[in-house]
C-alpha cells in the first residue's frame, strides 16, 4: 500500500509540474496590487477578456457558445479587465491596449523578480495570443479604428550593441534587432490614433534554442529584456496614465515552442458562421458544447474545432437539435409503399374472382325429373 501511495504521489507531482509549465504567465502593466493566488484562465476566457478591453465583444465567437460554457468564460474573463479603471465590462475599458508576448521564457522570475503575476493562461504558445490579437485588430479596423500587430521595420544594421552577442550569428542578431524595434515602436505609440498594439518578441526563444537556457547569451538576454520592461515599457505606460489616457498593458511570458502547434488565427471571429461555434481547442469545444450533446465529437475544421454529429438526425452547432425529417421521410415513403402494395394485391384478387372461363359449360347439380 505504501508503494502504491508513493507512486500516486509521484505521478500527481509530475502532472502538477507539467501543468505549471504548460501555462503562460501574465502581468498587467502598469503593475497593480499583487494577487495572493493568481488564477489560471482558459485561452477562451482570456480572449473574451481581451475583447472586453478593446470593446470588440460584439464580434466575438463567444456569443455562439453553449450557454453554460459562455457564462463560465465571461465570469473568468473578469480577471483580465478588473484591475483597470473601468467599473464594469459594459464601460469602455481603455483608450489603447498594448499586448506584448515574449516566447521562450524559462522562468518569469528571472526576468521580473520583484513583480508578481496577475494571472496565468492555460496555453503556452505565443502564437495563440497573437491569433487573438490579430482577430481583435480585424474587429477594430472594421469599426474604423487603428491597430498594430507587427513590430516596425528597421534597418539591418540597427540594433542594440552588446559585447556578449555576436551580430554575425543569426539568433544573436535577431534578439538585438527585435529589442531595438520594440523600443522604436513604443516611442511612436499614440493612444489618440491607435486603439491596440500587439507585438511578439521571439528572439529569446531563438537564443534558448541556439545556446540553451543556462548559456551566457540567454541569461544576458533575460537581463536586457528585464531592463527594457522596467526602464522603457512600464515608464511609457505610466506616462500615458499621467496624461489621463486609459492604457492597459498586458505582458505575457510564454514558455512553449510555437512549432508544436500552429493555430493560424484559430480564434477567427469573422469566419464563424452565424449558426455555428468556433473553438480554439478540442478541449474547449468539448466543454463548450457538453461533448457535442453526447451526439457527436469535436473535429478540426479549417481554423476551428467544431462539432461533427454522428447522425444526420442531429443538427445544430452542438448537435443539440434532433432533425426528424429523415425519419419522417422514411416512415412516409414506407407507408406509401405499403399502401400501393396492399392496393395491388386487393386489385389482383378482385380481378381474379371475375374471370369467366368460356370453355366450360355449366352443368346442373341434379338430373331433371322424369315422368
C-alpha positions in Angstrom: 0.0 0.0 0.0 2.8 2.4 0.8 4.4 1.8 -2.6 1.1 2.4 -4.3 0.6 5.7 -2.4 4.1 6.8 -3.2 3.6 6.2 -6.9 0.4 8.1 -6.9 2.2 11.0 -5.2 4.9 11.0 -7.7 2.5 10.9 -10.6 0.4 13.7 -9.1 3.6 15.8 -8.6 4.7 15.2 -12.2 1.3 16.2 -13.5 1.3 19.3 -11.4 4.7 20.3 -12.7 3.6 19.6 -16.3 0.5 21.7 -15.7 2.6 24.7 -14.4 5.0 24.6 -17.3 2.2 24.3 -19.8 0.7 27.7 -18.9 1.8 31.2 -19.7 2.4 33.9 -17.1 0.6 37.2 -17.5 1.5 40.6 -15.9 -0.9 43.6 -16.0 1.0 46.8 -16.6 1.5 49.3 -15.1 1.8 46.9 -12.1 -1.3 46.6 -10.0 -1.8 45.3 -6.4 -0.3 41.8 -6.0 -2.8 38.9 -6.3 -2.4 36.3 -3.5 -3.4 33.3 -5.6 -3.3 34.3 -9.3 -6.0 32.3 -11.1 -5.4 30.3 -14.3 -7.7 31.2 -17.2 -8.5 29.2 -20.3 -7.4 30.7 -23.6 -11.1 31.2 -24.5 -11.7 33.2 -21.3 -8.6 35.3 -22.0 -9.8 36.1 -25.5 -13.2 37.2 -24.0 -11.5 39.5 -21.5 -9.3 40.9 -24.3 -12.3 41.6 -26.4 -13.9 43.5 -23.4 -10.8 45.6 -23.0 -10.8 46.5 -26.7 -14.6 46.9 -27.0 -14.9 44.2 -29.6 -17.1 41.8 -27.7 -19.9 42.1 -30.3 -17.7 40.3 -32.9 -16.5 37.6 -30.5 -17.5 33.9 -31.2 -18.4 33.6 -27.5 -21.8 34.8 -28.5 -22.3 31.5 -30.3 -21.0 29.2 -27.5 -23.1 26.9 -25.4 -24.8 28.8 -22.6 -23.1 27.3 -19.6 -19.6 27.5 -21.2 -20.2 31.0 -22.3 -21.2 32.1 -18.8 -18.1 30.4 -17.4 -15.8 32.2 -19.9 -17.3 35.6 -19.2 -17.1 35.1 -15.5 -13.4 34.1 -15.7 -12.7 37.0 -18.1 -13.4 39.4 -15.2 -9.8 38.8 -14.1 -8.5 40.3 -17.3 -10.1 43.7 -17.0 -10.9 44.0 -13.3 -7.7 45.8 -12.4 -8.3 48.7 -14.8 -10.1 51.9 -14.2 -13.5 50.9 -15.7 -16.1 49.8 -13.1 -17.6 47.0 -15.2 -17.3 45.2 -18.6 -20.0 47.3 -20.2 -18.0 50.5 -19.9 -15.3 51.1 -22.5 -12.1 49.8 -20.8 -9.2 51.6 -22.5 -8.2 54.2 -25.0 -5.4 51.8 -26.1 -4.5 48.2 -25.3 -0.9 47.1 -25.5 -0.2 43.4 -25.7 3.4 42.1 -25.7 4.1 38.4 -25.9 7.5 37.0 -25.2 8.2 33.4 -26.1 10.9 31.1 -24.9 10.8 32.3 -21.2 12.1 29.5 -18.9 11.4 31.3 -15.6 9.5 34.6 -15.4 11.0 35.4 -12.0 14.4 35.6 -13.7 13.2 38.5 -15.8 10.9 40.2 -13.3 11.9 39.0 -9.8 10.2 41.9 -8.0 6.8 41.5 -9.7 4.1 39.1 -9.1 2.0 37.6 -11.9 -1.6 38.9 -12.3 -2.9 35.6 -13.6 -2.0 32.6 -15.8 -3.4 31.3 -19.1 -3.5 27.6 -19.9 -1.9 27.9 -23.4 1.9 28.1 -23.5 2.1 29.0 -27.2 2.8 32.7 -28.1 1.0 32.3 -31.5 -2.3 31.6 -29.7 -2.2 35.0 -28.2 -1.1 36.7 -31.4 -4.0 34.9 -33.2 -6.4 36.5 -30.6 -4.7 39.9 -31.2 -5.0 39.6 -35.0 -8.7 38.9 -34.8 -9.2 41.8 -32.4 -7.3 44.0 -34.7 -9.6 43.0 -37.6 -12.6 43.9 -35.5 -11.1 47.3 -34.5 -10.3 48.1 -38.2 -13.8 47.1 -39.1 -15.1 49.7 -36.6 -12.9 52.3 -38.2 -10.1 52.2 -35.7 -6.4 51.5 -36.0 -4.5 48.6 -34.7 -0.9 47.4 -34.9 0.2 43.7 -34.8 3.8 43.9 -36.1 7.0 45.5 -35.0 8.2 48.4 -37.1 10.7 47.7 -39.9 14.2 48.9 -39.0 17.5 48.7 -40.9 19.5 45.5 -40.7 22.4 47.3 -39.0 20.2 49.0 -36.4 20.4 47.0 -33.2 21.4 47.4 -29.5 25.2 47.0 -29.1 26.3 44.3 -26.6 29.6 42.6 -26.0 28.1 39.2 -25.2 26.3 38.8 -28.5 27.9 38.2 -31.9 25.9 40.1 -34.6 27.3 37.5 -37.1 25.1 34.8 -35.5 21.5 34.8 -36.6 20.0 34.2 -33.1 22.1 36.9 -31.5 21.3 39.5 -34.2 17.6 38.5 -34.2 17.2 39.2 -30.5 19.1 42.5 -30.6 17.3 43.7 -33.7 13.9 42.8 -32.3 14.6 44.6 -29.0 15.6 47.7 -30.9 12.4 47.5 -33.0 10.3 47.2 -29.8 11.9 50.3 -28.3 11.2 52.2 -31.5 7.6 51.0 -31.6 6.9 52.3 -28.0 8.3 55.7 -28.9 5.8 56.2 -31.7 2.7 54.8 -30.0 -0.2 57.3 -29.6 -3.4 56.4 -27.8 -5.2 59.1 -29.7 -4.7 57.3 -33.0 -4.1 53.7 -32.1 -6.6 51.5 -30.2 -4.4 48.4 -29.9 -0.8 47.4 -30.4 0.4 43.8 -30.2 4.0 42.7 -30.5 5.6 39.2 -30.4 9.2 39.0 -29.2 10.6 35.6 -30.1 14.3 36.4 -30.1 14.7 35.0 -26.6 13.3 31.7 -27.9 15.9 31.6 -30.7 18.7 32.1 -28.2 17.3 29.4 -26.0 17.2 27.0 -28.9 20.7 28.0 -30.1 22.6 28.1 -26.9 20.4 26.7 -24.1 18.7 28.3 -21.1 21.9 28.1 -19.0 24.1 29.9 -21.5 25.6 33.3 -21.1 23.8 34.6 -24.1 20.4 33.5 -22.8 21.0 35.0 -19.3 22.2 38.2 -20.8 19.1 38.4 -23.0 17.0 38.0 -19.9 18.8 40.9 -18.3 18.3 43.1 -21.3 14.7 42.2 -21.5 14.2 43.0 -17.9 15.8 46.4 -18.3 13.6 47.0 -21.4 10.4 46.2 -19.5 11.3 48.1 -16.3 13.1 51.1 -17.8 11.2 51.6 -21.1 7.9 49.7 -21.3 6.4 50.4 -17.8 7.5 54.1 -17.7 5.9 54.6 -21.1 2.6 53.2 -19.9 2.8 55.3 -16.8 3.4 58.4 -18.9 0.2 57.7 -20.8 -1.7 57.4 -17.5 -0.2 60.6 -16.3 -1.7 62.3 -19.3 -5.1 60.9 -18.4 -5.0 58.2 -21.1 -6.5 54.8 -20.2 -3.9 52.4 -21.5 -3.8 48.8 -20.5 -0.6 46.8 -20.8 -0.6 43.0 -20.9 2.7 41.3 -20.8 2.7 37.5 -21.5 5.6 35.2 -20.9 5.0 32.1 -23.0 7.4 29.1 -22.4 6.3 26.8 -25.2 7.5 26.4 -28.8 5.2 27.7 -31.4 6.1 24.9 -33.9 4.4 22.3 -31.6 1.0 23.6 -32.8 0.0 26.3 -35.2 -3.4 27.7 -34.7 -3.2 30.3 -37.5 -5.9 32.6 -36.3 -7.8 29.8 -34.7 -10.0 32.4 -33.0 -11.1 33.7 -36.3 -14.2 35.7 -35.3 -15.3 36.7 -38.8 -15.0 33.1 -40.1 -17.6 31.9 -37.6 -20.9 31.0 -39.2 -24.0 32.7 -37.6 -25.4 29.4 -36.5 -22.1 27.8 -35.5 -19.4 27.8 -32.9 -15.7 28.1 -33.3 -13.4 26.9 -30.6 -9.7 27.3 -30.1 -9.1 23.7 -29.0 -10.7 20.3 -28.9 -11.0 20.6 -25.1 -12.8 23.9 -25.2 -15.1 22.6 -27.9 -16.0 19.6 -25.8 -16.5 21.8 -22.7 -18.4 24.5 -24.6 -20.8 22.0 -26.2 -21.2 19.4 -23.5 -19.3 16.9 -25.7 -21.5 17.9 -28.7 -24.5 17.0 -26.6 -23.1 13.4 -26.5 -24.3 13.1 -30.1 -21.0 13.7 -31.9 -17.4 14.7 -31.5 -15.2 17.8 -31.9 -13.1 17.8 -35.0 -10.8 20.3 -36.7 -12.4 22.3 -39.5 -10.1 24.8 -41.1 -9.1 27.1 -38.3 -11.6 25.9 -35.7 -12.8 23.0 -33.7 -16.5 22.3 -34.4 -19.0 19.5 -33.6 -19.4 16.7 -36.1 -22.7 15.0 -35.4 -22.7 11.2 -35.6 -26.0 11.0 -37.4 -27.8 13.2 -39.9 -30.7 13.2 -37.4 -28.7 15.5 -35.2 -28.1 19.2 -36.2 -27.1 22.5 -34.6 -23.7 23.8 -33.6 -23.7 21.4 -30.6 -25.7 18.6 -32.2 -28.5 19.7 -29.8 -31.3 19.6 -32.4 -33.0 16.4 -33.4 -33.9 16.6 -37.1 -36.8 14.2 -37.6 -37.0 15.0 -41.4 -35.1 11.9 -42.4 -37.1 9.6 -40.1 -40.4 11.2 -41.3 -39.3 10.7 -45.0 -38.5 7.0 -44.3 -41.8 6.5 -42.5 -43.8 8.4 -45.1 -42.4 6.5 -48.1 -42.7 3.2 -46.3 -46.4 3.9 -45.7 -46.9 4.8 -49.3 -45.2 1.6 -50.4 -47.3 -0.5 -48.1 -50.5 1.2 -49.4 -49.5 0.7 -53.0 -48.6 -2.9 -52.3 -51.8 -3.6 -50.5 -53.9 -2.0 -53.2 -52.2 -4.0 -55.8 -52.9 -7.3 -54.0 -56.5 -6.4 -53.5 -56.9 -5.5 -57.1 -55.3 -8.7 -58.2 -57.7 -10.8 -56.0 -60.7 -8.8 -57.3 -59.8 -9.3 -60.9 -59.1 -13.0 -60.4 -62.6 -13.6 -59.0 -64.3 -12.1 -62.1 -62.5 -14.1 -64.8 -65.0 -16.2 -66.9 -63.8 -19.4 -68.4 -65.9 -19.7 -71.8 -64.7 -23.3 -72.5 -66.6 -24.8 -69.5 -70.3 -25.4 -69.6 -72.5 -25.0 -66.6 -73.8 -28.4 -65.5 -76.9 -28.7 -63.4 -76.4 -30.1 -60.0 -79.3 -32.6 -60.3 -80.9 -34.6 -63.1 -84.3 -33.4 -64.5 -87.3 -35.2 -63.1 -88.7 -37.9 -65.4 -92.4 -38.9 -65.8 
